[in-house]
Amino acid sequence: MSLVRLADYSPSPFVLDRTDLTVQIFEDHSLVAASLQCRPNPAASAGPFHLCGEGLELLELRLDGELLAPDTYRLEPGALVLLAPPQRPFRLESLVRIHPETNSSLEGLYVSGGMVTSQCEAEGFRRITYHPDRPDLLSRFRVRIEADRERCPVLLSNGNGIGAGPLEDPARHYAIWDDPFPKPSYLFALVAGQLEEVRDSFTTASGRQVALRIHVEPGDCAYTAHAMASLKRSMAWDEQVYGLEYDLDEFNIVAVRHFNMGAMENKSLNIFNSKLVLADAATATDGELERIESVIAHEYFHNWTGNRITCRDWFQLSLKEGLTVFRDACFTADLHSAAVKRIEDVSFLRNSQFREDAGPTAHPIQPDQYEAIDNFYTTTIYEKGAEVIRALQTLLGPDRFMAGMALYVQRHDGTAATCDDFLQAMEDASSAAAIANGPDGGPGQAPFAFAQFRRWYHQAGTPRLEIERHWDGEAGSLRLTVRQHTPPTPGQADKQPLVIPLVLGLVGQAGQPLPVHLAGETAPQAAACQLDPAWGQASRLLVIDQAEQTFQLEGLEPHSHPPALSVLRGFSAPVRLSLERPLAELLHLLACDSDPFARWDAGQSLLRQAVLERAAGAVNEALEEGLVAAFEQILA
């Protein structure tokens, strides 16, 4: 299998404005008639037009209604090439025969459990018809589906249903779906089979009525109430937090047991495995209900971060997935316990993504090459990608981050974008805010170099932060020396320093939060790096952007013992932390820290130590008595 390289990207020589499909489903085959409205791409050089196709039997090929002569195109393994396409707008029509009933790849159209279902991300559409099948070509789709009425009474595709009825053969019927918003081919979806539906509606912020339907296998309607409520909460949250309103007249979810993926965000026709939709309120656990809510929210949020703004190429996968994981995590945090959600996400990251970063398959958020795109859907792309966006939000502050999101949507709605487009929007919005607020940047803004922050997207591996401290009890000052280092990973021996947001706080002897003042900084500079109390009282942001940095914390009360250092609050960056902590400090943080994550992390360290010592046959009375006292204080 040949390598695909980011450096080899070039725009298609032709733009695709419209895709019209007629899919005729029969018991032993299906016929797909495609009409592609094409025109030369002014941003690309003229050349042959490559269309992808796998497992297709070409029956007919026309250009502007005329049959194409065999010497005007070439059939290759996996492709059809127009050798000398016209340098003007034209219509390319094809008719192919496919066999969903024997398609064991589970890509394109396939039959499972008696139902015809699609899965087109990342490169499955080429198993349905000849098509460029690349994410940077967005077109408007109109789809006509024809099938046996008894075998497939429900016919679904993307967009709004605009027509349905019987065919000349009374045993067959049709449905027509129109999607007015351009989308790439990987977001195409089709479902045909025996389904029941549950209906509801949602009124958008602008007053439009959206028809909501969940389609399930017979007998499953009673288990959809939680999923429907989750969908409506997701739609309302995206309006309230991001100002993003749903754009079509209807939104459909299909939940079937045989769907080969967990869930897929096809435009307006999300397809789920039943386990991520169906729930019996009498027997489902809280965790199961929250998981369903989270996945439904994730796929719905893709309507803007993934569908309306899609990826230029598959190297930009984290543009949609990392950003949408971040958004669905914020959604869950807003609706439930933010502390519990953060702890769950960090636990998963440490147990899964950190291992990936430390192993032979370590890769950056934006790799520069791949062999098989289906192996690209990793915890690095999703979870680490989300953590890097969270780190960016921490550096910018919530207001500037939201301004950057608004600018990103404004600039790139209806286009195929890149990770750099996203970062550029953030940088431009931040620069505009800095000009408005003056040289100190304003509240919630820590100065950092965007060019250096971009290294997160290109360097593999988990950075390691080592912190050393020196306490001057007479002067009441604490000196912190922070070193960062990223170990070598396959193909990347040398690493450069990253921009790492390090959130910390100080906890006094009585458990009170202490102010954090750096030597030599002005009051506006200090105010800009003071964070919202959600991070813990008196939290302070330090920007780590060099291999080694020293920070002098002043203005503390002279004492023989230093204040407890609460560091990496809220898990402010996806890093490993090395910091020697005495037992008494960890116990004090467990009992008194105002940051929930840092308190939990201290407790994890203490409990792990207690378990290991017990396993070794030792009993650390000071540790165990301290744990009991700390938990008594928490529960008091």
C-alpha positions as CSV (number, residue, x, y, z in Angstrom):
1,M,0.0,0.0,0.0
2,S,1.5,3.3,-1.0
3,L,2.0,6.2,1.4
4,V,-0.2,9.3,1.2
5,R,1.7,12.4,2.1
6,L,0.4,15.8,3.3
7,A,3.2,17.5,1.2
8,D,1.6,16.0,-1.9
9,Y,-1.7,17.7,-1.5
10,S,-3.0,19.6,-4.5
11,P,-6.5,20.9,-5.2
12,S,-8.7,19.0,-7.6
13,P,-8.6,20.3,-11.2
14,F,-12.4,20.4,-11.1
15,V,-15.0,21.7,-8.7
16,L,-18.1,19.7,-8.0
17,D,-21.2,21.8,-7.6
18,R,-23.9,19.2,-7.5
19,T,-24.4,15.5,-7.1
20,D,-27.6,13.8,-8.2
21,L,-28.1,10.2,-7.4
22,T,-30.8,7.6,-8.2
23,V,-30.3,4.4,-6.2
24,Q,-32.5,1.5,-7.3
25,I,-32.4,-1.3,-4.7
26,F,-33.2,-4.8,-5.8
27,E,-32.8,-8.1,-3.9
28,D,-29.6,-9.3,-5.7
29,H,-28.1,-6.0,-6.8
30,S,-28.5,-2.2,-6.9
31,L,-28.2,0.3,-9.7
32,V,-26.7,3.7,-9.1
33,A,-27.2,6.5,-11.6
34,A,-25.0,9.6,-10.8
35,S,-25.0,13.0,-12.4
36,L,-22.1,15.2,-11.4
37,Q,-22.1,18.9,-12.2
38,C,-18.5,19.9,-12.7
39,R,-16.5,23.0,-13.7
40,P,-12.8,23.8,-13.9
41,N,-11.2,24.8,-10.6
42,P,-9.5,28.3,-11.1
43,A,-7.2,27.5,-8.2
44,A,-5.8,24.3,-9.9
45,S,-3.9,23.4,-13.0
46,A,-5.8,21.7,-15.9
47,G,-5.3,18.0,-16.2
48,P,-7.1,14.6,-16.2
49,F,-10.1,14.1,-13.9
50,H,-9.6,11.2,-11.5
51,L,-12.7,9.6,-10.1
52,C,-12.5,6.9,-7.5
53,G,-14.4,3.6,-7.7
54,E,-14.1,0.2,-6.1
55,G,-16.2,-2.9,-6.7
56,L,-18.3,-1.1,-9.4
57,E,-19.6,-2.5,-12.7
58,L,-19.7,0.4,-15.1
59,L,-22.7,0.2,-17.4
60,E,-22.8,3.6,-19.0
61,L,-20.8,6.8,-19.0
62,R,-21.9,10.1,-20.6
63,L,-20.7,13.7,-20.8
64,D,-23.4,16.3,-21.3
65,G,-25.7,13.6,-22.4
66,E,-23.4,12.0,-25.0
67,L,-21.9,8.5,-24.6
68,L,-18.2,8.7,-24.1
69,A,-16.0,6.9,-26.5
70,P,-13.7,4.3,-24.8
71,D,-10.6,6.2,-25.8
72,T,-11.7,9.3,-23.8
73,Y,-11.4,7.6,-20.4
74,R,-9.4,4.9,-18.7
75,L,-10.5,2.4,-16.2
76,E,-7.8,1.6,-13.6
77,P,-7.9,-0.4,-10.4
78,G,-9.8,1.8,-8.0
79,A,-10.3,4.7,-10.5
80,L,-11.9,6.0,-13.6
81,V,-9.8,8.8,-15.4
82,L,-11.2,11.3,-17.9
83,L,-8.2,11.8,-20.1
84,A,-9.1,15.2,-21.6
85,P,-12.1,16.7,-19.8
86,P,-13.5,19.9,-21.2
87,Q,-12.2,23.1,-19.7
88,R,-15.7,24.4,-19.2
89,P,-18.7,23.4,-17.0
90,F,-20.0,20.0,-17.9
91,R,-22.2,17.2,-16.6
92,L,-20.8,13.7,-16.1
93,E,-23.3,10.9,-15.9
94,S,-22.6,7.3,-14.9
95,L,-24.6,4.2,-14.3
96,V,-23.1,1.4,-12.2
97,R,-24.2,-1.9,-10.8
98,I,-23.2,-2.7,-7.2
99,H,-23.9,-5.5,-4.8
100,P,-24.7,-4.3,-1.2
101,E,-26.0,-7.8,-0.3
102,T,-22.5,-9.3,-0.7
103,N,-20.4,-6.2,0.4
104,S,-18.4,-7.6,3.3
105,S,-16.2,-4.5,3.5
106,L,-19.0,-2.7,5.4
107,E,-18.1,0.5,3.5
108,G,-20.3,2.1,0.9
109,L,-23.7,0.4,0.8
110,Y,-24.1,-2.9,2.5
111,V,-26.9,-5.1,3.8
112,S,-27.0,-6.3,7.3
113,G,-29.9,-7.7,9.3
114,G,-32.0,-7.3,6.1
115,M,-31.4,-3.5,6.0
116,V,-29.5,-1.5,3.5
117,T,-27.2,0.9,5.3
118,S,-24.3,3.2,4.3
119,Q,-20.9,4.0,5.8
120,C,-18.9,6.4,3.8
121,E,-16.3,7.9,6.1
122,A,-13.5,8.0,5.2
123,E,-13.5,6.6,1.7
124,G,-16.6,4.5,1.3
125,F,-18.5,6.6,-1.2
126,R,-16.3,5.2,-4.0
127,R,-18.0,1.9,-3.4
128,I,-21.4,3.4,-4.4
129,T,-20.5,5.3,-7.6
130,Y,-17.6,6.8,-9.5
131,H,-16.8,10.1,-7.7
132,P,-13.7,12.1,-6.7
133,D,-14.5,11.1,-3.1
134,R,-12.2,13.6,-1.5
135,P,-13.3,15.8,1.5
136,D,-12.3,19.1,-0.1
137,L,-15.0,18.8,-2.8
138,L,-18.3,19.9,-1.4
139,S,-21.5,19.6,-3.5
140,R,-25.2,19.8,-3.1
141,F,-26.9,16.4,-3.1
142,R,-30.3,15.3,-4.3
143,V,-31.0,11.6,-3.9
144,R,-33.8,9.5,-5.2
145,I,-34.2,6.0,-3.7
146,E,-36.3,3.2,-5.2
147,A,-37.0,-0.1,-3.4
148,D,-39.5,-2.8,-2.7
149,R,-42.2,-1.4,-0.5
150,E,-42.5,-4.5,1.7
151,R,-38.8,-5.1,2.2
152,C,-37.8,-1.4,2.5
153,P,-40.8,0.6,3.6
154,V,-38.6,3.4,5.0
155,L,-36.2,5.2,2.6
156,L,-33.9,7.8,4.2
157,S,-31.1,10.0,3.0
158,N,-29.6,13.4,3.8
159,G,-31.4,16.7,3.9
160,N,-35.1,17.3,3.7
161,G,-37.6,14.9,2.3
162,I,-39.3,16.5,-0.8
163,G,-41.2,13.7,-2.4
164,A,-42.4,10.1,-2.0
165,G,-44.8,7.8,-3.7
166,P,-45.5,4.6,-5.6
167,L,-43.7,3.5,-8.8
168,E,-45.4,1.9,-11.9
169,D,-44.7,-1.4,-10.3
170,P,-47.1,-1.3,-7.4
171,A,-44.7,-3.4,-5.3
172,R,-42.1,-0.7,-5.4
173,H,-41.9,3.0,-4.2
174,Y,-39.6,5.9,-4.1
175,A,-38.4,8.8,-1.9
176,I,-36.5,12.0,-2.8
177,W,-34.2,13.8,-0.4
178,D,-32.6,17.2,-1.1
179,D,-29.7,18.7,0.9
180,P,-29.3,22.3,0.1
181,F,-26.0,22.6,2.0
182,P,-22.8,21.5,0.2
183,K,-21.1,18.6,1.8
184,P,-18.3,16.2,1.0
185,S,-19.1,12.6,-0.2
186,Y,-18.1,11.0,3.1
187,L,-21.1,12.6,4.7
188,F,-23.6,10.9,2.3
189,A,-25.9,8.5,4.0
190,L,-28.7,6.1,2.9
191,V,-30.8,3.7,5.0
192,A,-33.6,1.5,3.5
193,G,-35.4,-1.1,5.5
194,Q,-38.1,-1.9,8.1
195,L,-38.0,0.7,10.8
196,E,-40.4,2.3,13.3
197,E,-40.1,6.0,14.2
198,V,-40.5,8.3,17.2
199,R,-41.3,11.9,16.4
200,D,-40.7,15.1,18.2
201,S,-39.8,18.7,17.3
202,F,-37.5,21.5,18.3
203,T,-38.0,25.2,18.0
204,T,-34.7,27.0,17.1
205,A,-33.6,30.4,18.5
206,S,-34.9,32.0,15.3
207,G,-38.3,30.4,15.7
208,R,-38.1,27.6,13.1
209,Q,-39.7,24.3,13.7
210,V,-37.4,21.3,13.1
211,A,-38.9,17.8,12.9
212,L,-37.0,15.3,14.9
213,R,-37.3,11.6,14.2
214,I,-35.5,8.6,15.7
215,H,-35.8,5.5,13.5
216,V,-35.4,2.1,15.3
217,E,-35.9,-1.6,14.7
218,P,-39.4,-2.8,15.4
219,G,-40.1,-3.0,19.1
220,D,-37.5,-0.5,20.2
221,C,-39.5,2.8,20.2
222,A,-40.1,2.5,24.0
223,Y,-36.4,3.0,24.6
224,T,-35.8,6.3,22.8
225,A,-37.0,8.9,25.2
226,H,-33.6,9.6,26.7
227,A,-32.0,9.9,23.3
228,M,-34.6,12.3,22.0
229,A,-34.2,14.5,25.1
230,S,-30.5,14.4,24.7
231,L,-30.8,15.5,21.1
232,K,-32.9,18.5,22.1
233,R,-30.5,19.4,24.9
234,S,-27.7,19.3,22.4
235,M,-29.4,21.6,20.0
236,A,-30.3,24.1,22.7
237,W,-26.8,24.1,24.1
238,D,-25.1,24.7,20.8
239,E,-27.4,27.7,20.3
240,Q,-26.9,29.1,23.8
241,V,-23.1,28.6,24.0
242,Y,-21.9,28.9,20.4
243,G,-24.8,30.7,18.7
244,L,-25.0,27.8,16.2
245,E,-28.5,27.0,15.0
246,Y,-29.6,23.9,13.2
247,D,-30.1,24.6,9.5
248,L,-32.5,22.1,8.0
249,D,-36.2,21.3,8.4
250,E,-35.7,17.9,9.8
251,F,-33.1,15.8,11.7
252,N,-33.1,12.0,11.6
253,I,-31.3,9.5,13.8
254,V,-31.2,5.8,12.8
255,A,-30.4,3.3,15.5
256,V,-29.8,-0.3,14.4
257,R,-28.0,-3.2,16.1
258,H,-26.0,-4.2,13.1
259,F,-24.3,-0.8,12.3
260,N,-20.6,-1.5,12.1
261,M,-19.5,1.9,13.6
262,G,-20.4,3.3,16.9
263,A,-22.0,6.4,15.4
264,M,-21.6,8.5,12.2
265,E,-22.4,12.2,11.8
266,N,-23.8,12.1,8.2
267,K,-25.5,15.4,7.5
268,S,-29.0,15.4,9.1
269,L,-29.0,11.6,9.1
270,N,-27.0,10.3,12.0
271,I,-26.6,6.6,12.1
272,F,-25.9,4.9,15.5
273,N,-25.4,1.4,16.8
274,S,-28.4,0.8,19.0
275,K,-26.4,0.6,22.2
276,L,-25.6,4.3,21.9
277,V,-29.3,5.3,21.5
278,L,-31.6,2.8,23.3
279,A,-32.0,2.9,27.1
280,D,-34.5,1.7,29.6
281,A,-34.8,4.2,32.3
282,A,-35.6,1.5,34.8
283,T,-32.4,-0.5,34.2
284,A,-29.8,1.8,32.6
285,T,-27.0,3.0,34.8
286,D,-26.2,6.7,35.1
287,G,-23.0,6.1,33.2
288,E,-24.9,4.5,30.3
289,L,-27.3,7.4,30.1
290,E,-24.5,9.9,30.2
291,R,-22.7,8.0,27.5
292,I,-25.7,8.1,25.2
293,E,-26.2,11.8,25.8
294,S,-22.6,12.5,25.1
295,V,-22.4,10.5,21.8
296,I,-25.6,12.0,20.5
297,A,-24.3,15.5,21.4
298,H,-21.0,14.7,19.7
299,E,-22.6,13.6,16.4
300,Y,-25.0,16.6,16.5
301,F,-22.2,19.1,17.1
302,H,-20.5,17.8,14.0
303,N,-23.3,19.6,12.0
304,W,-21.1,22.7,12.3
305,T,-17.7,21.4,13.3
306,G,-17.3,18.8,10.7
307,N,-20.2,19.2,8.2
308,R,-20.7,22.9,7.6
309,I,-17.0,23.3,8.0
310,T,-15.3,20.1,6.9
311,C,-11.7,18.9,6.4
312,R,-9.6,19.9,3.4
313,D,-7.9,16.5,3.6
314,W,-7.7,13.6,6.0
315,F,-4.5,15.0,7.6
316,Q,-6.9,17.6,9.1
317,L,-9.0,15.0,10.8
318,S,-8.5,16.5,14.3
319,L,-9.9,19.7,13.0
320,K,-13.3,18.2,13.2
321,E,-12.8,15.4,15.7
322,G,-10.6,17.0,18.3
323,L,-12.7,20.2,18.3
324,T,-16.0,18.2,18.5
325,V,-14.7,16.0,21.4
326,F,-13.8,19.2,23.2
327,R,-17.3,20.6,22.6
328,D,-19.1,17.5,23.7
329,A,-16.9,17.4,26.9
330,C,-17.9,21.0,27.7
331,F,-21.6,20.1,27.0
332,T,-21.4,17.2,29.5
333,A,-19.5,19.4,32.0
334,D,-22.2,22.1,31.8
335,L,-25.1,19.7,32.2
336,H,-23.6,17.5,34.9
337,S,-20.6,17.6,37.3
338,A,-17.7,19.4,35.6
339,A,-15.3,18.0,38.1
340,V,-16.3,14.4,37.5
341,K,-16.3,14.8,33.7
342,R,-12.8,16.3,33.9
343,I,-11.5,13.5,36.0
344,E,-13.0,10.8,33.7
345,D,-11.5,12.4,30.6
346,V,-8.0,12.7,32.2
347,S,-8.2,9.1,33.4
348,F,-9.0,7.9,29.9
349,L,-6.3,10.1,28.4
350,R,-3.6,8.9,30.7
351,N,-4.6,5.2,30.4
352,S,-5.0,5.2,26.6
353,Q,-3.5,8.2,24.7
354,F,-0.4,8.5,26.9
355,R,0.3,4.8,26.1
356,E,-0.1,5.5,22.4
357,D,2.3,8.4,22.6
358,A,4.9,6.2,24.4
359,G,4.6,3.3,21.9
360,P,5.7,2.4,18.4
361,T,2.6,3.9,16.8
362,A,3.1,7.4,18.3
363,H,2.1,10.1,15.9
364,P,1.3,13.8,16.0
365,I,-2.2,15.2,16.0
366,Q,-1.5,16.2,12.4
367,P,0.7,13.5,10.9
368,D,2.5,14.1,7.6
369,Q,1.8,10.7,6.0
370,Y,-0.3,7.6,6.3
371,E,-0.9,4.3,4.6
372,A,-4.5,3.5,5.5
373,I,-6.8,6.3,6.6
374,D,-9.0,3.9,8.5
375,N,-6.1,3.4,11.0
376,F,-6.0,7.2,11.6
377,Y,-8.9,7.3,14.0
378,T,-6.9,7.3,17.2
379,T,-6.9,8.7,20.7
380,T,-4.2,11.1,19.6
381,I,-6.4,12.6,16.9
382,Y,-9.5,12.7,19.1
383,E,-8.6,13.0,22.8
384,K,-5.2,14.7,22.6
385,G,-6.6,16.9,19.8
386,A,-9.3,18.0,22.3
387,E,-6.9,18.5,25.1
388,V,-4.7,20.8,22.9
389,I,-7.8,22.9,22.1
390,R,-8.6,23.1,25.8
391,A,-5.0,24.2,26.4
392,L,-5.5,26.9,23.8
393,Q,-8.7,28.0,25.5
394,T,-6.8,28.3,28.8
395,L,-4.1,30.4,27.2
396,L,-6.6,32.7,25.5
397,G,-9.3,32.9,28.1
398,P,-12.9,32.0,27.4
399,D,-14.0,35.3,25.8
400,R,-11.2,35.3,23.3
401,F,-11.6,31.7,22.5
402,M,-15.2,32.2,21.7
403,A,-14.3,35.2,19.6
404,G,-11.9,32.9,17.7
405,M,-14.6,30.3,17.2
406,A,-17.0,32.9,15.9
407,L,-14.4,34.1,13.4
408,Y,-13.5,30.6,12.4
409,V,-17.2,29.9,11.6
410,Q,-17.6,33.2,9.8
411,R,-14.6,32.6,7.6
412,H,-15.0,28.9,6.8
413,D,-18.7,28.1,6.8
414,G,-19.4,26.0,3.7
415,T,-15.7,25.2,3.0
416,A,-13.1,22.6,3.6
417,A,-10.6,24.0,6.1
418,T,-7.3,23.1,7.8
419,C,-6.1,22.9,11.4
420,D,-4.0,26.0,10.5
421,D,-7.1,27.8,9.4
422,F,-8.6,27.2,12.9
423,L,-5.4,28.4,14.7
424,Q,-5.2,31.4,12.4
425,A,-8.8,32.5,13.3
426,M,-7.9,32.1,17.0
427,E,-4.7,34.2,16.5
428,D,-6.5,36.9,14.6
429,A,-9.3,37.2,17.1
430,S,-6.8,37.3,19.9
431,S,-4.8,40.0,18.2
432,A,-7.9,42.1,17.6
433,A,-8.8,41.8,21.3
434,A,-5.2,42.7,22.3
435,I,-5.4,45.9,20.3
436,A,-8.7,46.8,21.9
437,N,-7.4,46.1,25.4
438,G,-4.0,47.6,25.2
439,P,-0.5,46.2,25.7
440,D,-1.2,44.2,28.8
441,G,-3.8,42.2,26.8
442,G,-6.8,42.4,29.1
443,P,-8.2,39.8,31.5
444,G,-7.7,36.2,30.8
445,Q,-5.0,36.6,28.2
446,A,-1.5,35.3,28.7
447,P,1.0,36.3,26.0
448,F,2.4,33.4,24.0
449,A,3.6,32.8,20.4
450,F,1.0,31.1,18.2
451,A,3.8,29.9,15.9
452,Q,5.3,27.9,18.8
453,F,1.9,26.7,19.9
454,R,1.4,25.1,16.5
455,R,4.1,22.6,17.4
456,W,1.5,20.7,19.4
457,Y,0.0,19.6,16.0
458,H,3.3,18.4,14.5
459,Q,5.2,16.9,17.4
460,A,4.4,13.4,18.7
461,G,4.8,12.3,22.3
462,T,3.7,13.4,25.7
463,P,5.7,16.4,27.1
464,R,7.2,16.0,30.6
465,L,7.3,18.8,33.1
466,E,9.8,18.7,35.9
467,I,9.3,21.2,38.7
468,E,11.9,22.0,41.4
469,R,11.2,24.5,44.2
470,H,13.1,26.4,46.8
471,W,11.3,28.1,49.7
472,D,12.9,31.1,51.4
473,G,10.9,31.1,54.7
474,E,12.4,34.4,56.0
475,A,11.6,36.3,52.8
476,G,8.3,34.6,52.1
477,S,9.3,33.7,48.5
478,L,9.0,30.5,46.5
479,R,11.3,29.9,43.5
480,L,10.0,27.4,40.9
481,T,12.2,26.0,38.3
482,V,10.2,24.3,35.5
483,R,11.8,22.2,32.8
484,Q,10.0,20.7,29.8
485,H,11.1,17.8,27.7
486,T,9.4,15.5,25.1
487,P,11.0,12.1,24.7
488,P,12.0,10.9,21.2
489,T,9.3,9.1,19.2
490,P,9.5,7.0,16.0
491,G,10.7,9.3,13.2
492,Q,11.1,12.3,15.6
493,A,14.3,12.1,17.6
494,D,14.6,15.8,18.3
495,K,11.8,17.8,20.0
496,Q,11.3,21.6,20.4
497,P,9.8,23.3,23.4
498,L,6.0,23.7,23.3
499,V,3.7,26.3,24.7
500,I,2.3,24.7,27.9
501,P,-0.3,26.4,30.1
502,L,0.5,25.5,33.7
503,V,-2.2,26.4,36.1
504,L,-1.2,26.5,39.8
505,G,-2.3,27.7,43.2
506,L,-1.0,27.9,46.7
507,V,-2.8,26.5,49.7
508,G,-1.9,28.0,53.1
509,Q,-1.4,26.1,56.4
510,A,-5.0,26.7,57.4
511,G,-6.3,25.5,54.0
512,Q,-6.9,28.9,52.7
513,P,-6.1,29.9,49.1
514,L,-3.1,32.3,48.8
515,P,-2.5,34.9,46.1
516,V,0.2,34.2,43.6
517,H,2.4,37.1,42.7
518,L,5.4,36.9,40.4
519,A,8.4,39.1,41.0
520,G,8.7,42.1,38.7
521,E,5.2,41.9,37.1
522,T,2.8,44.8,36.9
523,A,-0.7,44.6,38.4
524,P,-2.4,44.4,34.9
525,Q,0.0,41.6,34.0
526,A,-0.9,39.7,37.1
527,A,-4.6,40.3,36.6
528,A,-4.4,38.9,33.0
529,C,-3.1,35.6,34.3
530,Q,-5.6,35.2,37.2
531,L,-8.1,32.5,36.3
532,D,-11.8,32.0,37.0
533,P,-12.5,30.4,40.4
534,A,-13.7,27.3,38.5
535,W,-10.0,26.4,38.4
536,G,-9.8,26.7,42.2
537,Q,-9.5,29.8,44.3
538,A,-6.6,32.2,43.4
539,S,-5.5,30.1,40.4
540,R,-2.7,31.5,38.3
541,L,-1.6,30.7,34.8
542,L,2.1,30.3,34.0
543,V,3.1,30.0,30.3
544,I,5.9,27.4,29.9
545,D,7.5,27.9,26.5
546,Q,11.2,27.3,27.1
547,A,13.3,24.2,28.0
548,E,13.9,25.7,31.4
549,Q,12.3,28.7,33.2
550,T,12.4,30.1,36.7
551,F,9.5,31.9,38.4
552,Q,9.9,33.8,41.7
553,L,6.7,33.9,43.8
554,E,6.7,36.7,46.3
555,G,4.6,38.4,48.9
556,L,3.9,35.2,50.9
557,E,3.8,35.1,54.7
558,P,7.2,34.1,56.2
559,H,7.0,30.7,57.7
560,S,9.2,27.7,58.3
561,H,7.1,25.6,56.0
562,P,6.2,26.5,52.5
563,P,2.6,26.7,51.3
564,A,1.3,23.6,49.5
565,L,1.8,23.8,45.8
566,S,-1.3,22.8,43.8
567,V,-0.1,22.4,40.3
568,L,-1.5,21.4,36.9
569,R,-4.9,22.4,38.2
570,G,-7.8,21.2,36.0
571,F,-5.2,19.2,34.1
572,S,-4.4,22.4,32.2
573,A,-2.2,20.6,29.6
574,P,-1.7,17.0,28.4
575,V,1.7,16.5,30.1
576,R,3.3,14.1,32.6
577,L,4.4,15.9,35.8
578,S,7.4,15.2,37.9
579,L,7.4,16.9,41.3
580,E,8.6,15.6,44.6
581,R,5.9,16.1,47.2
582,P,6.2,15.2,50.9
583,L,3.4,13.1,52.3
584,A,2.1,16.0,54.5
585,E,1.6,18.2,51.4
586,L,-0.3,15.6,49.5
587,L,-2.6,15.0,52.5
588,H,-3.1,18.8,52.9
589,L,-4.1,19.1,49.2
590,L,-6.5,16.2,49.5
591,A,-8.2,17.8,52.4
592,C,-8.1,21.5,51.4
593,D,-7.4,22.1,47.7
594,S,-10.1,24.1,46.0
595,D,-9.4,22.6,42.6
596,P,-11.4,19.3,42.2
597,F,-8.9,17.7,39.8
598,A,-5.8,18.6,41.8
599,R,-7.5,17.3,45.0
600,W,-8.5,14.0,43.2
601,D,-5.0,13.7,41.8
602,A,-3.4,14.1,45.2
603,G,-5.8,11.5,46.5
604,Q,-4.8,9.1,43.7
605,S,-1.2,9.4,44.6
606,L,-1.8,8.7,48.2
607,L,-4.1,5.8,47.7
608,R,-1.8,4.2,45.2
609,Q,1.0,4.5,47.7
610,A,-1.1,3.0,50.4
611,V,-2.2,0.0,48.2
612,L,1.4,-0.7,47.1
613,E,2.7,-0.6,50.6
614,R,0.0,-2.9,51.8
615,A,0.7,-5.3,48.9
616,A,4.4,-5.3,50.0
617,G,3.4,-6.3,53.5
618,A,4.1,-2.9,55.0
619,V,1.7,-0.6,56.9
620,N,2.3,3.2,56.8
621,E,0.3,4.4,59.7
622,A,1.0,8.1,59.1
623,L,-0.3,7.7,55.5
624,E,-3.4,5.7,56.4
625,E,-4.3,7.9,59.4
626,G,-3.7,10.9,57.3
627,L,-6.0,9.6,54.6
628,V,-8.8,9.0,57.2
629,A,-8.4,12.5,58.6
630,A,-8.5,14.0,55.1
631,F,-11.6,12.2,54.1
632,E,-13.2,13.1,57.4
633,Q,-12.5,16.8,56.7
634,I,-13.9,16.5,53.1
635,L,-17.1,14.9,54.4
636,A,-17.5,17.2,57.4
